[in-house]
Amino acid sequence: MSAIVVGTDGSRGAEAAVEKVAKLMRGTEATVHVVCAYSGRSTLERLGITARQDSIDLRGVASDVLARAEGRLREAGLHVEKHAREGDPANVILEIAEEQGADLVVVGAYSGVGRGRFMLGGVPAKLSHHVSTSLLIVREQ
């Protein structure tokens, strides 16, 4: 495998996905493309978030999340490229996987307690139906 895409939002499930990639790919020549999607102004407006609340730098938050993941992956000796992009997380992951010719896409599982035993979170569920390569869904430890 030469190109791996891992999606992260900084959650425990996403951190588990980053950790799994670090362990699986340690010592390889693979490039890991770490992806963090963030909401744009139109999404915030649709959610009723006012301009004052909009002053939160969402791209900056995404960059911070990516920096943490990058540090862990570089510790494992991996080459890392970061991608912060506005949009729906599943769509952004799919776009980057296609652009980079990914051999594998890795995401964390949503661990919603009380939501039903067979429930799969939105991003992993969307990816499972639309990704054109192998998909690894990691449960937090």
MARBA-3410 file (N, C-alpha, C, O; in Angstrom, 1 decimal):
141
0.8,-1.2,0.0,0.0,0.0,0.0,0.9,1.2,0.0,1.8,1.3,0.8 ~ 0.5,2.2,-0.9,1.4,3.4,-0.9,0.6,4.6,-0.5,1.3,5.6,-0.1 ~ -0.7,4.6,-0.5,-1.5,5.8,-0.1,-2.6,5.4,0.8,-3.5,4.6,0.4 ~ -2.6,5.9,2.0,-3.6,5.6,3.0,-4.3,7.0,3.3,-3.6,8.0,3.5 ~ -5.6,7.0,3.4,-6.4,8.2,3.9,-7.0,7.8,5.2,-7.7,6.8,5.3
-6.7,8.7,6.2,-7.4,8.5,7.5,-8.1,9.8,7.9,-7.5,10.9,7.8 ~ -9.4,9.6,8.2,-10.2,10.8,8.6,-10.1,11.0,10.1,-10.2,10.0,10.8 ~ -10.0,12.2,10.5,-10.0,12.5,11.9,-10.8,13.8,12.2,-10.8,14.7,11.4 ~ -11.4,13.8,13.4,-12.1,15.0,13.9,-11.6,15.3,15.3,-12.2,16.1,16.0 ~ -10.6,14.5,15.8,-10.1,14.6,17.1,-10.9,13.8,18.1,-10.5,13.8,19.3
-11.9,13.1,17.8,-12.7,12.3,18.7,-11.9,11.1,19.1,-10.9,10.7,18.5 ~ -12.3,10.4,20.1,-11.7,9.2,20.6,-11.6,8.1,19.5,-10.6,7.4,19.3 ~ -12.7,8.0,18.7,-12.8,7.0,17.6,-11.8,7.3,16.5,-11.1,6.5,16.0 ~ -11.7,8.6,16.2,-10.8,9.1,15.2,-9.3,8.9,15.7,-8.5,8.5,14.9 ~ -9.1,9.2,16.9,-7.7,9.0,17.5,-7.3,7.5,17.4,-6.2,7.1,17.2
-8.3,6.6,17.6,-8.1,5.2,17.5,-7.7,4.8,16.1,-6.9,3.9,15.9 ~ -8.4,5.4,15.1,-8.1,5.2,13.7,-6.6,5.6,13.4,-5.9,4.9,12.7 ~ -6.2,6.8,13.9,-4.9,7.3,13.6,-3.9,6.3,14.3,-2.9,6.0,13.6 ~ -4.1,5.9,15.5,-3.2,4.9,16.1,-3.1,3.6,15.4,-2.0,3.1,15.3 ~ -4.3,3.1,14.9,-4.2,1.9,14.1,-3.4,2.0,12.9,-2.6,1.1,12.5
-3.5,3.1,12.2,-2.7,3.4,11.0,-1.2,3.4,11.4,-0.4,2.9,10.7 ~ -0.9,4.1,12.5,0.5,4.2,12.9,1.1,2.8,13.2,2.2,2.5,12.8 ~ 0.3,1.9,13.8,0.8,0.6,14.1,0.9,-0.3,12.8,1.8,-1.0,12.6 ~ -0.2,-0.2,12.0,-0.2,-1.1,10.8,0.9,-0.7,9.7,1.4,-1.6,9.1 ~ 1.1,0.6,9.6,2.0,1.1,8.5,3.4,1.4,9.0,4.2,1.8,8.1
3.7,1.3,10.3,5.1,1.5,10.8,6.1,0.8,9.9,6.0,-0.4,9.6 ~ 7.1,1.6,9.5,8.2,1.0,8.8,8.0,0.8,7.3,8.8,0.2,6.6 ~ 6.8,1.3,6.8,6.6,1.2,5.4,6.9,2.5,4.7,7.2,3.5,5.3 ~ 6.8,2.5,3.4,7.0,3.7,2.6,5.7,4.5,2.3,5.7,5.4,1.5 ~ 4.6,4.0,2.9,3.3,4.6,2.6,3.3,6.1,2.9,3.9,6.5,3.9
2.5,6.8,2.2,2.1,8.2,2.5,0.7,8.1,3.2,-0.2,7.6,2.6 ~ 0.6,8.7,4.3,-0.7,8.8,5.0,-1.2,10.2,4.8,-0.6,11.2,5.2 ~ -2.4,10.3,4.3,-3.1,11.5,4.0,-4.1,11.7,5.1,-5.2,10.9,5.2 ~ -3.9,12.6,6.1,-4.8,12.8,7.2,-5.7,13.9,6.8,-5.4,15.0,6.4 ~ -7.0,13.6,7.0,-8.1,14.5,6.5,-9.0,14.9,7.7,-9.4,14.2,8.5
-9.2,16.2,7.7,-10.2,16.8,8.7,-11.1,17.8,7.9,-10.6,18.8,7.4 ~ -12.4,17.5,7.9,-13.3,18.4,7.3,-13.9,19.3,8.3,-14.0,19.0,9.5 ~ -14.3,20.5,7.8,-14.9,21.5,8.8,-16.1,22.2,8.1,-16.1,22.2,6.8 ~ -17.0,22.7,8.9,-18.2,23.3,8.3,-17.9,24.7,7.8,-17.1,25.4,8.3 ~ -18.6,25.0,6.7,-18.4,26.4,6.2,-19.5,27.3,6.6,-20.4,26.9,7.4
-19.4,28.5,6.2,-20.4,29.6,6.6,-21.8,29.2,6.3,-22.7,29.4,7.2 ~ -22.1,28.6,5.2,-23.5,28.2,4.8,-24.0,27.2,5.8,-25.2,27.2,6.1 ~ -23.2,26.2,6.2,-23.6,25.2,7.1,-23.9,25.8,8.5,-24.9,25.5,9.1 ~ -23.0,26.8,8.9,-23.3,27.4,10.2,-24.6,28.2,10.2,-25.3,28.2,11.1 ~ -24.8,28.9,9.1,-26.1,29.7,8.9,-27.3,28.8,9.0,-28.3,29.1,9.6
-27.2,27.6,8.3,-28.3,26.6,8.3,-28.6,26.1,9.7,-29.7,25.8,10.0 ~ -27.5,26.0,10.5,-27.7,25.6,11.9,-28.1,26.7,12.8,-28.3,26.5,14.0 ~ -28.2,27.9,12.3,-28.7,29.0,13.1,-27.6,29.6,14.0,-27.9,30.3,15.0 ~ -26.3,29.4,13.6,-25.2,30.0,14.4,-25.0,31.4,13.9,-24.8,31.7,12.7 ~ -25.0,32.4,14.8,-24.8,33.8,14.4,-23.4,34.2,14.0,-22.5,33.4,14.3
-23.3,35.4,13.5,-22.0,35.9,13.0,-21.0,36.0,14.1,-19.8,35.7,14.0 ~ -21.5,36.4,15.3,-20.6,36.5,16.5,-20.0,35.1,16.8,-18.8,35.0,17.1 ~ -20.8,34.1,16.8,-20.3,32.7,17.1,-19.5,32.2,15.9,-18.6,31.3,16.1 ~ -19.7,32.8,14.7,-19.0,32.4,13.5,-17.5,32.8,13.6,-16.8,32.3,12.7 ~ -17.2,33.6,14.5,-15.8,34.1,14.6,-14.8,32.9,15.0,-13.6,33.1,15.0
-15.4,31.8,15.4,-14.5,30.6,15.6,-13.8,30.2,14.3,-14.5,30.1,13.3 ~ -12.5,30.1,14.3,-11.8,29.8,13.2,-11.8,28.2,13.0,-10.9,27.5,13.5 ~ -12.8,27.8,12.2,-13.0,26.3,12.0,-11.8,25.7,11.3,-11.4,24.6,11.6 ~ -11.3,26.4,10.3,-10.1,25.9,9.6,-8.9,25.7,10.6,-8.1,24.8,10.5 ~ -8.8,26.7,11.5,-7.7,26.6,12.5,-7.9,25.5,13.4,-6.9,24.8,13.8
-9.1,25.2,13.8,-9.4,24.0,14.7,-9.0,22.8,13.9,-8.4,21.9,14.5 ~ -9.4,22.7,12.6,-9.1,21.5,11.8,-7.6,21.3,11.7,-7.1,20.2,11.8 ~ -6.9,22.4,11.6,-5.4,22.4,11.5,-4.8,21.9,12.8,-3.8,21.1,12.7 ~ -5.4,22.3,13.9,-4.9,21.8,15.2,-5.1,20.2,15.3,-4.2,19.5,15.8 ~ -6.3,19.8,14.9,-6.6,18.4,14.9,-5.6,17.6,14.1,-5.1,16.5,14.4
-5.3,18.1,12.9,-4.4,17.5,11.9,-3.0,17.4,12.5,-2.3,16.5,12.3 ~ -2.6,18.5,13.2,-1.2,18.6,13.7,-1.0,17.5,14.8,0.0,16.8,14.8 ~ -2.0,17.2,15.6,-1.9,16.1,16.6,-1.8,14.8,15.9,-0.9,14.0,16.3 ~ -2.6,14.5,14.9,-2.5,13.3,14.2,-1.2,13.1,13.4,-0.6,12.1,13.4 ~ -0.7,14.2,12.8,0.5,14.2,12.1,1.7,13.8,13.1,2.6,13.0,12.7
1.7,14.4,14.3,2.7,14.1,15.2,2.8,12.6,15.6,3.9,12.0,15.6 ~ 1.6,12.0,15.8,1.6,10.6,16.1,2.1,9.7,14.9,2.8,8.8,15.1 ~ 1.7,10.1,13.7,2.1,9.3,12.6,3.6,9.5,12.2,4.2,8.5,11.8 ~ 4.1,10.7,12.4,5.5,10.9,12.2,6.4,10.1,13.2,7.5,9.7,12.9 ~ 5.8,10.0,14.5,6.5,9.2,15.5,6.7,7.8,15.0,7.7,7.1,15.3
5.8,7.3,14.2,5.8,5.9,13.6,6.7,5.9,12.4,6.8,4.8,11.7 ~ 7.3,7.0,12.0,8.2,7.0,10.9,7.5,7.1,9.5,8.0,6.8,8.5 ~ 6.2,7.6,9.5,5.5,7.6,8.3,5.5,9.0,7.7,5.7,10.0,8.3 ~ 5.4,9.0,6.3,5.3,10.3,5.6,3.9,10.7,5.7,3.0,9.9,5.4 ~ 3.6,12.0,6.0,2.3,12.5,6.3,2.0,13.7,5.4,2.8,14.6,5.3
0.8,13.8,4.8,0.3,14.9,4.2,-1.1,15.3,4.8,-1.9,14.4,5.0 ~ -1.3,16.5,5.2,-2.5,17.0,5.9,-3.4,17.7,4.9,-3.0,18.4,4.0 ~ -4.7,17.4,5.1,-5.8,18.0,4.3,-6.9,18.5,5.2,-7.6,17.7,5.7 ~ -7.0,19.8,5.3,-8.1,20.5,6.0,-9.0,21.0,4.8,-8.5,21.8,4.0 ~ -10.3,20.6,4.8,-11.1,21.0,3.7,-12.5,21.3,4.2,-13.1,20.5,5.0
-13.2,22.3,3.7,-14.6,22.6,4.0,-15.5,21.6,3.3,-15.3,21.3,2.2 ~ -16.5,21.1,4.1,-17.5,20.2,3.5,-17.9,19.1,4.4,-17.4,19.0,5.6 ~ -18.8,18.3,3.9,-19.3,17.1,4.6,-18.1,16.1,4.8,-17.4,15.8,3.8 ~ -17.9,15.6,6.0,-16.7,14.8,6.3,-16.6,13.6,5.3,-15.5,13.3,4.8 ~ -17.7,12.8,5.1,-17.6,11.7,4.2,-17.3,12.1,2.8,-16.5,11.4,2.2
-17.9,13.1,2.3,-17.6,13.6,1.0,-16.2,14.0,0.8,-15.5,13.7,-0.2 ~ -15.7,14.7,1.8,-14.3,15.2,1.8,-13.3,14.0,1.8,-12.4,14.0,1.0 ~ -13.6,13.1,2.6,-12.7,11.9,2.7,-12.7,11.1,1.3,-11.7,10.7,0.8 ~ -13.9,11.0,0.7,-14.1,10.3,-0.6,-13.3,11.1,-1.7,-12.6,10.5,-2.5 ~ -13.4,12.4,-1.7,-12.7,13.3,-2.7,-11.2,13.1,-2.6,-10.5,12.9,-3.6
-10.7,13.1,-1.3,-9.2,13.1,-1.2,-8.7,11.6,-1.5,-7.7,11.5,-2.1 ~ -9.5,10.6,-1.1,-9.1,9.3,-1.4,-9.0,9.1,-2.9,-8.1,8.4,-3.4 ~ -10.0,9.7,-3.7,-9.9,9.6,-5.1,-8.8,10.4,-5.7,-8.0,9.9,-6.6 ~ -8.6,11.6,-5.2,-7.5,12.4,-5.7,-6.1,11.8,-5.5,-5.2,11.9,-6.3 ~ -6.0,11.1,-4.4,-4.6,10.5,-4.0,-4.5,9.1,-4.4,-3.4,8.5,-4.2
-5.5,8.5,-5.0,-5.4,7.1,-5.4,-5.2,6.2,-4.3,-4.4,5.3,-4.3 ~ -6.0,6.4,-3.2,-5.8,5.7,-1.9,-6.0,4.2,-2.1,-6.9,3.7,-2.8 ~ -5.2,3.4,-1.4,-5.3,2.0,-1.4,-6.2,1.6,-0.2,-6.8,0.5,-0.2 ~ -6.3,2.5,0.8,-7.1,2.1,2.0,-7.6,3.4,2.6,-6.9,4.5,2.6 ~ -8.8,3.4,3.1,-9.4,4.5,3.8,-9.7,4.0,5.3,-10.2,2.9,5.4
-9.3,4.8,6.3,-9.4,4.4,7.7,-10.2,5.5,8.4,-9.8,6.7,8.3 ~ -11.2,5.1,9.2,-12.0,6.0,10.0,-12.3,5.3,11.3,-12.3,4.1,11.4 ~ -12.6,6.1,12.3,-13.1,5.6,13.6,-14.6,5.3,13.6,-15.3,6.0,12.8 ~ -15.0,4.3,14.4,-16.4,4.0,14.5,-17.0,4.9,15.5,-16.4,5.4,16.4 ~ -18.3,5.2,15.2,-19.0,6.1,16.2,-19.5,5.1,17.3,-20.0,4.0,17.0
-19.3,5.6,18.5,-19.6,4.7,19.7,-20.8,5.3,20.4,-20.6,5.6,21.6 ~ -21.9,5.4,19.8,-23.1,6.0,20.4,-23.7,5.0,21.3,-24.3,4.0,20.8 ~ -23.6,5.2,22.6,-24.2,4.2,23.6,-25.7,4.4,23.6,-26.2,5.5,23.5 ~ -26.5,3.3,23.6,-27.9,3.4,23.6,-28.6,3.6,22.3,-29.8,3.8,22.2 ~ -27.8,3.6,21.3,-28.4,3.9,19.9,-28.7,2.6,19.2,-29.1,2.7,18.0
-28.5,1.5,19.7,-28.7,0.2,19.0,-27.5,-0.5,18.7,-26.5,0.1,18.3 ~ -27.5,-1.8,18.9,-26.3,-2.6,18.7,-25.7,-2.5,17.3,-24.5,-2.6,17.2 ~ -26.5,-2.4,16.3,-26.0,-2.5,15.0,-25.9,-1.1,14.3,-25.8,-1.1,13.0 ~ -26.0,-0.1,15.0,-25.9,1.3,14.4,-24.5,1.6,14.0,-23.6,1.3,14.8 ~ -24.3,2.2,12.9,-23.0,2.6,12.4,-23.1,4.1,12.2,-24.0,4.6,11.6
-22.1,4.8,12.6,-22.1,6.3,12.5,-22.2,6.8,11.1,-22.0,6.0,10.2 ~ -22.6,8.0,10.9,-22.9,8.6,9.6,-21.7,8.5,8.6,-21.9,8.1,7.5 ~ -20.5,8.9,9.1,-19.4,8.9,8.2,-19.0,7.5,7.8,-18.9,7.2,6.6 ~ -18.8,6.6,8.7,-18.5,5.2,8.3,-19.5,4.6,7.4,-19.2,3.8,6.5 ~ -20.8,4.9,7.7,-21.9,4.3,6.9,-21.9,4.8,5.5,-22.0,4.0,4.6
-21.7,6.1,5.3,-21.6,6.7,4.0,-20.5,6.1,3.2,-20.6,5.8,2.1 ~ -19.3,6.1,3.9,-18.1,5.6,3.2,-18.3,4.1,2.8,-17.9,3.7,1.7 ~ -18.9,3.3,3.6,-19.1,1.9,3.3,-19.9,1.7,2.1,-19.8,0.7,1.4 ~ -20.8,2.7,1.7,-21.6,2.6,0.5,-21.0,3.2,-0.7,-21.3,2.9,-1.8 ~ -20.0,4.1,-0.5,-19.5,4.9,-1.7,-18.0,4.8,-1.9,-17.6,5.2,-3.0
-17.2,4.3,-1.0,-15.8,4.3,-1.2,-15.4,3.2,-2.3,-16.0,2.2,-2.3 ~ -14.5,3.6,-3.1,-14.1,2.6,-4.2,-12.9,1.8,-3.9,-12.3,1.1,-4.7 ~ -12.4,1.9,-2.6,-11.2,1.1,-2.2,-11.6,0.4,-0.9,-12.7,0.5,-0.4 ~ -10.6,-0.2,-0.3,-10.8,-0.9,1.0,-11.1,0.1,2.1,-10.5,1.2,2.1 ~ -11.9,-0.3,3.0,-12.3,0.6,4.1,-12.1,-0.1,5.4,-12.5,-1.2,5.6
-11.4,0.5,6.4,-11.1,0.0,7.7,-11.8,0.9,8.7,-11.5,2.1,8.8 ~ -12.8,0.3,9.5,-13.5,1.1,10.5,-12.9,0.6,11.8,-13.1,-0.6,12.2 ~ -12.4,1.5,12.6,-11.7,1.2,13.8,-12.5,1.5,15.0,-13.0,2.7,15.1 ~ -12.7,0.6,16.0,-13.4,0.9,17.2,-12.3,1.4,18.2,-11.2,1.0,18.3 ~ -12.8,2.4,19.0,-11.9,2.9,20.1,-11.6,1.8,21.1,-12.4,0.9,21.3
-10.4,1.8,21.6,-10.0,0.7,22.6,-10.4,1.0,24.0,-10.1,0.3,24.9
END
